[in-house]
């Protein structure tokens, strides 16, 4: 008996809320004639950069300068050290060097170490990006 009375009062409350929200929606719709909207581009504005194609593949890594870029994640440097040893055993005359980044959300060219990074990048014939976990 009490349960039935509770359900009826809940039903009445829901109907009141429904009609009240419908009334508010109608009044908002009627009142928006003076509003002005500005449409924005979700992509934002970006600097136009000249795109370059992918460099041609090297025939071999023998005698080349190979750069290993380790990102900021914890296991990237151990992976880079392991890969350096492995590549060194396969290509003993190759020069392999590691550059590690400590920046999480910033391009390396936008950090304090930008000049060091540029010199490192320009001194390599090939670069391998390592992403740790």
DRENSEDREN-151479 format. One record per residue (C-alpha): residue in three letters; x, y, z. Coordinates in steps of 0.05 Angstrom, whole numbers, padded with zeros to 5 digits, always signed. Last residue first. Layout:
BEGIN
ALAXYZ ...
END
This chain:
BEGIN
UNK+01138+00052-00427 UNK+01195+00071-00472 UNK+01191+00101-00541 UNK+01255+00096-00581 UNK+01264+00137-00645 UNK+01319+00112-00692 UNK+01360+00163-00729 UNK+01401+00154-00792 UNK+01461+00191-00823 UNK+01472+00229-00758 UNK+01512+00292-00744 UNK+01454+00338-00761 UNK+01411+00308-00706 UNK+01464+00316-00652 UNK+01480+00388-00672 UNK+01405+00404-00672 UNK+01395+00371-00604 UNK+01451+00410-00572 UNK+01422+00474-00601 UNK+01352+00457-00574 UNK+01376+00440-00504 UNK+01337+00495-00470 UNK+01273+00466-00499 UNK+01230+00485-00560 UNK+01270+00443-00610 UNK+01259+00382-00565 UNK+01185+00389-00575 UNK+01148+00396-00509 UNK+01098+00352-00474 UNK+01142+00303-00436 UNK+01211+00334-00437 UNK+01270+00293-00411 UNK+01298+00275-00478 UNK+01355+00226-00488 UNK+01406+00228-00544 UNK+01445+00163-00557 UNK+01504+00154-00603 UNK+01523+00098-00651 UNK+01585+00104-00696 UNK+01585+00047-00746 UNK+01649+00007-00758 UNK+01626-00052-00714 UNK+01559-00059-00751 UNK+01524-00122-00724 UNK+01557-00121-00656 UNK+01549-00046-00650 UNK+01475-00052-00671 UNK+01464-00100-00612 UNK+01502-00058-00562 UNK+01467+00006-00583 UNK+01400-00030-00581 UNK+01412-00050-00508 UNK+01433+00020-00489 UNK+01372+00049-00525 UNK+01324+00000-00491 UNK+01354+00019-00424 UNK+01344+00093-00442 UNK+01271+00085-00465 UNK+01249+00046-00403 UNK+01229+00106-00360 UNK+01195+00149-00412 UNK+01227+00215-00433 UNK+01242+00195-00505 UNK+01305+00160-00528 UNK+01333+00184-00595 UNK+01384+00134-00621 UNK+01429+00165-00672 UNK+01468+00124-00723 UNK+01530+00152-00756 UNK+01546+00107-00814 UNK+01606+00061-00828 UNK+01561+00002-00844 UNK+01488+00020-00835 UNK+01470-00005-00905 UNK+01434+00018-00968 UNK+01405+00077-00931 UNK+01332+00092-00943 UNK+01313+00156-00979 UNK+01293+00215-00935 UNK+01218+00222-00924 UNK+01189+00282-00959 UNK+01194+00352-00933 UNK+01136+00396-00913 UNK+01144+00471-00911 UNK+01114+00495-00847 UNK+01052+00539-00843 UNK+01044+00564-00773 UNK+00979+00540-00742 UNK+00912+00571-00728 UNK+00859+00534-00690 UNK+00832+00466-00710 UNK+00765+00477-00675 UNK+00750+00537-00721 UNK+00703+00584-00685 UNK+00633+00605-00704 UNK+00610+00668-00669 UNK+00538+00670-00646 UNK+00492+00729-00636 UNK+00434+00728-00588 UNK+00375+00776-00598 UNK+00326+00723-00621 UNK+00344+00677-00563 UNK+00284+00692-00518 UNK+00233+00647-00551 UNK+00278+00586-00547 UNK+00294+00601-00475 UNK+00220+00606-00458 UNK+00205+00541-00493 UNK+00262+00505-00457 UNK+00238+00532-00390 UNK+00167+00507-00404 UNK+00194+00438-00424 UNK+00236+00436-00360 UNK+00174+00452-00319 UNK+00131+00401-00356 UNK+00182+00346-00344 UNK+00194+00365-00271 UNK+00120+00365-00257 UNK+00111+00297-00292 UNK+00169+00267-00253 UNK+00139+00292-00187 UNK+00072+00261-00204 UNK+00104+00194-00220 UNK+00144+00196-00155 UNK+00079+00212-00117 UNK+00045+00153-00151 UNK+00105+00106-00136 UNK+00104+00126-00063 UNK+00029+00113-00057 UNK+00038+00044-00088 UNK+00095+00028-00040 UNK+00054+00049+00019 UNK+00000+00000+00000 
END
